[in-house]
Amino acid sequence: MVETAKTNPERAPPGEAETLARVRRPLAAYLAALLMVAIIPSFVFSLVILKRSTDNQDEVVSQLLRASTGSVTRVVEREIDTMLTTLKVLAALHRPGDKDFRAFYDRSLSALAGTSTNLLVIERSYRQLFNTRVPYGAPLPPVADPKSVDQAFRSGTTVVSDVFFGRTAGRWVFNVYLPLGDNGTSTEWVMALTRDADDLARVVGHGTLSAGWNAAVLDSAGRVVASSDPKLKPGTPFFMDIVPSHNTGLGTARYNGVDYRTVTEFSVTSGWRVVAWARQSDVNARVVNSYLWLSLGGVLFAALALVGSSAIARMLSQGVRGLVEDARRLGDGEAVAPRRHMIAELETVSEALSSAANARSEAESEIRFLMREVAHRSKNQLTVIQSMLNQSVHFNGTAQDFAEAFRRRIAGLARSTDLMIANAVQGVDMAELARNQLQPFIPEDSTRVVLQGPPLRLDAQVSQTLGMALHELATNATKYGALANGHGKVTLTWTMDDQLFRLVWRESGADLVVKDASPRRGFGTMVLERMLGMALEAQLERLMHDDGIEWHVAIPAHHLAPEEAAA
């Protein structure tokens, strides 16, 4: 790894080393410098903003007022549109030609249940046919707003009334009128959806306005429909002389020697106005107070920041010293316990060091275990090879034949070892072991070798012994049995229950020279009888058939469990 001047200050050039020595400071000094860099420009910027805010105060107030009154105006228009939509829906409930309005009354009363609106139907004589505020057929007074009713009859379009005192309701209300024709061409009646003016109080509530501001909805005559000021009741004239009804925007007014800032919006849907107002002194005071508190808060924040930076620096220094000690113990291979700290990042680093120490300890333990395992497996391999050599002493062939046979047995052992290493934890699959050992002996017609059995995991050492046994059986079948001709067949099956693992090797179609002669007892036979019998307590049975040999092997189930499960 190449070290540079930046990564190793002691090897830096003389000039750079002197610079590093001059700028090397405690953590508290750098934290204080960082805070000053952040705070001083903020103060300067706040002064500039204060000056600009004073210059642009009128524009800001104007935008705020327009936004507030515009919001109220849109809500009022939505309420009117909702009433108009409701009227059109109710109009569809009336059957053309039906002069009896009792059914229409019942359907309308059901449709308006749970709402704050009521329906009335007025004929051309300005007489109310029904009003859902009272039972059907109850005596009803003449309409209290004949001007709007007459306008609806004459225009044939919807009309929004001014606020008026409803005789039936007994309070200040407003109506939305919709002409209703009997034949679709002439206006026979006028439907009116009536609503209490007090219902609009929530529209101009203080939730839509800034502190110190009030708002009111005024009808075309300048009377209050609803107001956020509880002193202004519905139906009373507004207390200030506001700009003409169709003018909108920012303005000023004076009442009883007090200056007010006002803004007016006009509703095209209803013909009403929305007015917001506040004392001029309150508007100016809020701006001044806001920036005064901003300045005082900035000074206080700077003082608290400096005190806090000193405390944080002490905590960081203490935490860093603890991490240094943990790092030293990690390097020495000692156990490292995680430290609790107020700073989450330092606690995270401490937990990482503790985890690294635990991982190192576990890795060292695993290495020691693997070394013992390697030594154990090596001794086992040497024992198996020694056993193979001892049992081959009585081989009757030539030295070359002996070497070739011994080489093949070593190769079979190596294949079993490869499977054992690849599957050391979960054990060796029986089907994979059988395919691995029989692969060199399978003829071109692979259907002549059949493997059948359930999925089964074998202990790594057991797989070596069974692998050698399968290798010897396949070797004998190739030399003397079913695989020595072009039509013989070998079937290897296995089953497993709670007590025994059963393996059956069956050769068929073999060309036996002397059918009743005893089979040749070679190394494969000794593997099956001695190694399986002695190492695995296997019970072996050999049967001779007219067309080939058959072996039955029964091994106690506890010998086959993978090593990890056994442990």
MARPADO-404542 format. One line per 3 residues: their letters; for each residue x, y, z of C-alpha. Coordinates in steps of 0.2 Angstrom, whole numbers. Layout:
BEGIN
A> X/Y/Z; ...
% end
This chain:
BEGIN
MVE> 0/0/0; 7/17/-5; 7/30/9
TAK> 5/48/4; 8/64/13; -10/66/17
TNP> -12/49/25; 5/50/34; 8/67/41
ERA> 25/63/48; 31/59/30; 24/75/23
PPG> 35/88/15; 42/100/28; 31/115/22
EAE> 15/104/23; 20/97/40; 22/114/47
TLA> 5/119/40; -3/103/48; 6/107/65
RVR> -1/125/64; -19/120/61; -20/105/72
RPL> -33/110/86; -44/101/98; -61/96/92
AAY> -70/110/103; -60/123/93; -66/116/76
LAA> -84/115/82; -84/133/88; -77/139/72
LLM> -90/129/62; -104/137/73; -97/154/70
VAI> -96/151/51; -114/146/52; -121/160/64
IPS> -112/176/58; -118/175/40; -135/171/47
FVF> -135/187/57; -129/197/42; -142/189/31
SLV> -156/192/44; -152/211/44; -153/212/26
ILK> -169/202/26; -176/214/40; -173/229/29
RST> -180/221/13; -195/215/23; -199/233/29
DNQ> -198/239/11; -209/224/5; -221/224/19
DEV> -236/231/10; -234/218/-4; -233/204/8
VSQ> -248/209/17; -258/212/1; -254/194/-5
LLR> -258/187/12; -275/196/12; -279/191/-6
AST> -275/173/-2; -286/173/14; -301/182/6
GSV> -299/172/-10; -300/156/0; -315/161/9
TRV> -323/167/-8; -320/150/-16; -327/141/-1
VER> -343/152/-2; -345/148/-20; -343/130/-17
EID> -357/130/-5; -368/139/-17; -363/127/-31
TML> -367/112/-19; -384/120/-15; -388/122/-34
TTL> -382/104/-38; -394/98/-24; -408/108/-31
KVL> -406/100/-48; -405/83/-41; -421/86/-31
AAL> -429/93/-47; -427/76/-55; -437/68/-41
HRP> -453/78/-47; -464/69/-59; -469/80/-74
GDK> -488/83/-73; -490/78/-55; -500/92/-46
DFR> -500/83/-30; -483/88/-21; -485/76/-6
AFY> -475/63/-14; -462/76/-20; -462/83/-2
DRS> -458/65/5; -444/61/-7; -436/78/-4
LSA> -438/77/15; -429/60/14; -415/66/3
LAG> -412/81/14; -412/71/30; -396/75/40
TST> -392/91/31; -394/109/36; -404/114/21
NLL> -423/114/17; -433/114/2; -448/124/-2
VIE> -459/125/-18; -467/142/-23; -480/145/-36
RSY> -483/160/-47; -494/168/-34; -479/168/-22
RQL> -488/156/-11; -477/142/-3; -484/125/-9
FNT> -473/116/4; -458/119/15; -448/104/23
RVP> -446/114/39; -464/110/43; -475/95/40
YGA> -484/94/23; -500/104/23; -496/115/38
PLP> -501/133/35; -487/143/27; -484/162/27
PVA> -481/171/10; -463/171/4; -451/183/13
DPK> -441/187/-2; -453/191/-16; -440/201/-26
SVD> -429/186/-29; -444/174/-32; -450/187/-45
QAF> -433/187/-53; -432/168/-54; -449/168/-63
RSG> -445/181/-75; -427/176/-80; -430/157/-79
TTV> -413/154/-72; -405/151/-55; -405/166/-43
VSD> -395/168/-26; -404/179/-14; -398/191/-2
VFF> -399/188/17; -417/190/24; -427/185/39
GRT> -436/170/35; -454/170/42; -455/151/43
AGR> -437/148/49; -438/163/62; -420/167/58
WVF> -409/175/45; -407/164/30; -403/165/11
NVY> -410/155/-3; -405/148/-20; -419/147/-32
LPL> -422/136/-47; -437/137/-59; -446/121/-61
GDN> -457/118/-76; -471/106/-78; -469/103/-97
GTS> -451/108/-99; -455/124/-108; -464/136/-96
TEW> -460/139/-78; -474/134/-66; -465/134/-50
VMA> -449/139/-42; -439/128/-31; -429/136/-17
LTR> -416/128/-6; -415/138/10; -401/138/23
DAD> -397/147/39; -385/162/37; -376/156/53
DLA> -371/140/44; -358/150/34; -349/156/50
RVV> -337/141/49; -332/147/31; -325/164/38
GHG> -319/156/54; -302/161/61; -295/144/55
TLS> -293/152/37; -286/169/43; -270/175/51
AGW> -270/181/69; -278/198/71; -288/197/56
NAA> -307/195/54; -318/192/38; -336/194/34
VLD> -347/189/19; -358/203/14; -373/202/2
SAG> -376/214/-13; -385/226/-1; -370/227/11
RVV> -378/217/25; -368/204/34; -372/186/29
ASS> -359/178/41; -344/185/50; -329/179/61
DPK> -332/193/72; -346/188/84; -351/206/86
LKP> -357/207/68; -374/197/67; -382/191/51
GTP> -393/204/43; -384/219/51; -376/232/40
FFM> -357/231/39; -349/244/50; -336/251/38
DIV> -339/260/21; -330/248/10; -325/251/-8
PSH> -339/249/-22; -346/232/-23; -338/226/-39
NTG> -320/233/-35; -308/221/-27; -291/222/-20
LGT> -282/230/-5; -288/246/3; -289/256/19
ARY> -304/262/29; -306/273/45; -319/270/58
NGV> -320/279/74; -303/286/73; -295/269/69
DYR> -286/265/53; -289/248/46; -281/238/32
TVT> -294/229/21; -296/218/6; -311/214/-4
EFS> -315/199/-16; -331/198/-26; -341/182/-29
VTS> -348/180/-47; -358/165/-42; -368/174/-28
GWR> -365/192/-31; -359/194/-13; -343/201/-7
VVA> -330/194/5; -321/207/16; -306/204/27
WAR> -299/218/39; -287/221/53; -280/236/62
QSD> -266/244/54; -256/245/70; -258/226/73
VNA> -252/223/55; -236/233/58; -233/227/76
RVV> -233/209/71; -219/212/58; -208/222/70
NSY> -210/210/84; -206/195/73; -190/202/68
LWL> -186/208/85; -188/190/92; -178/184/77
SLG> -163/194/82; -165/190/100; -167/172/96
GVL> -151/172/85; -141/179/99; -147/167/112
FAA> -145/153/99; -127/158/96; -123/158/115
LAL> -132/141/117; -123/134/102; -106/138/109
VGS> -110/131/126; -117/115/117; -102/114/106
SAI> -91/113/121; -101/99/129; -102/90/113
ARM> -83/91/111; -81/84/128; -92/69/125
LSQ> -84/66/108; -67/66/115; -72/54/129
GVR> -80/43/117; -65/43/105; -54/38/119
GLV> -65/24/123; -65/18/105; -46/20/104
EDA> -45/8/119; -57/-4/111; -47/-4/95
RRL> -31/-8/105; -40/-23/114; -46/-29/97
GDG> -29/-29/90; -23/-39/105; -37/-52/102
EAV> -46/-48/118; -65/-47/121; -73/-30/118
APR> -89/-26/126; -100/-13/117; -101/4/126
RHM> -116/15/128; -114/33/123; -126/48/121
IAE> -119/50/103; -127/36/92; -113/36/79
LET> -100/33/93; -111/19/100; -113/11/82
VSE> -94/11/80; -92/3/98; -104/-10/93
ALS> -95/-13/77; -79/-15/86; -87/-27/98
SAA> -95/-37/83; -77/-37/75; -70/-44/91
NAR> -83/-58/92; -81/-62/74; -62/-63/76
SEA> -64/-75/91; -77/-85/81; -66/-86/66
ESE> -51/-91/77; -62/-105/85; -68/-110/68
IRF> -50/-111/61; -45/-122/76; -60/-133/73
LMR> -56/-134/55; -38/-139/58; -44/-153/70
EVA> -57/-158/57; -44/-159/43; -32/-169/54
HRS> -46/-181/59; -52/-183/40; -34/-185/35
KNQ> -32/-199/47; -48/-207/42; -42/-206/24
LTV> -26/-214/28; -35/-228/38; -46/-232/23
IQS> -32/-232/11; -22/-244/23; -37/-255/25
MLN> -39/-256/6; -20/-260/4; -21/-274/18
QSV> -36/-282/10; -28/-282/-7; -13/-292/-1
HFN> -20/-308/-7; -24/-301/-25; -20/-316/-37
GTA> -17/-305/-53; -1/-297/-60; 7/-282/-52
QDF> 0/-271/-66; -18/-277/-63; -15/-274/-45
AEA> -10/-256/-48; -24/-253/-60; -37/-260/-48
FRR> -29/-251/-33; -29/-234/-44; -48/-236/-48
RIA> -52/-239/-29; -42/-224/-25; -51/-214/-38
GLA> -68/-220/-31; -62/-215/-14; -58/-198/-21
RST> -75/-195/-28; -83/-200/-12; -71/-187/-3
DLM> -76/-174/-16; -94/-176/-11; -90/-177/7
IAN> -81/-160/7; -94/-152/-4; -108/-158/7
AVQ> -99/-158/24; -113/-149/34; -129/-156/27
GVD> -122/-173/22; -120/-182/6; -136/-186/-5
MAE> -138/-205/-8; -143/-203/-26; -129/-191/-30
LAR> -116/-203/-22; -123/-218/-32; -123/-208/-48
NQL> -105/-202/-44; -98/-219/-41; -107/-228/-55
QPF> -104/-215/-68; -88/-223/-75; -97/-239/-77
IPE> -113/-234/-85; -114/-240/-103; -120/-230/-118
DST> -138/-236/-115; -140/-227/-98; -157/-236/-96
RVV> -147/-252/-91; -142/-244/-74; -158/-239/-64
LQG> -157/-230/-47; -172/-229/-36; -175/-222/-19
PPL> -181/-208/-8; -170/-192/-4; -158/-197/9
RLD> -143/-188/17; -128/-199/23; -114/-196/36
AQV> -98/-190/27; -88/-205/33; -102/-217/29
SQT> -103/-210/12; -85/-215/9; -88/-233/14
LGM> -104/-235/4; -95/-227/-11; -81/-239/-10
ALH> -94/-253/-9; -104/-247/-24; -88/-245/-34
ELA> -83/-263/-31; -100/-269/-35; -100/-260/-52
TNA> -82/-266/-55; -88/-284/-53; -103/-281/-63
TKY> -92/-274/-77; -80/-289/-76; -91/-304/-73
GAL> -109/-298/-71; -123/-289/-80; -112/-275/-87
ANG> -100/-287/-95; -112/-290/-110; -122/-278/-121
HGK> -139/-282/-113; -138/-285/-94; -146/-273/-82
VTL> -142/-267/-64; -155/-260/-53; -150/-251/-37
TWT> -164/-247/-24; -164/-241/-7; -177/-238/7
MDD> -177/-230/24; -188/-232/40; -185/-228/58
QLF> -174/-243/61; -165/-248/45; -158/-242/29
RLV> -160/-256/16; -150/-256/0; -153/-269/-14
WRE> -141/-272/-28; -149/-283/-42; -140/-289/-58
SGA> -151/-297/-72; -146/-303/-89; -129/-308/-84
DLV> -120/-322/-94; -115/-334/-80; -103/-348/-86
VKD> -107/-360/-72; -124/-355/-65; -123/-366/-49
ASP> -105/-361/-45; -100/-351/-30; -97/-333/-35
RRG> -79/-327/-34; -75/-319/-18; -64/-304/-22
FGT> -60/-287/-14; -77/-281/-17; -85/-295/-7
MVL> -72/-292/7; -78/-273/7; -96/-278/8
ERM> -93/-291/21; -79/-284/32; -80/-265/30
LGM> -99/-263/29; -101/-277/42; -88/-271/54
ALE> -89/-252/52; -108/-250/50; -114/-265/59
AQL> -123/-270/42; -132/-286/39; -128/-293/22
ERL> -137/-306/12; -130/-313/-5; -142/-322/-17
MHD> -137/-330/-34; -150/-330/-48; -149/-338/-65
DGI> -146/-322/-73; -136/-313/-60; -131/-309/-42
EWH> -142/-300/-29; -135/-291/-13; -146/-286/2
VAI> -138/-274/14; -147/-268/30; -138/-254/40
PAH> -145/-247/57; -152/-230/54; -142/-221/67
HLA> -126/-224/57; -132/-214/42; -136/-197/51
PEE> -125/-182/45; -111/-177/57; -119/-161/61
AAA> -136/-169/66; -127/-182/76; -117/-169/85
% end
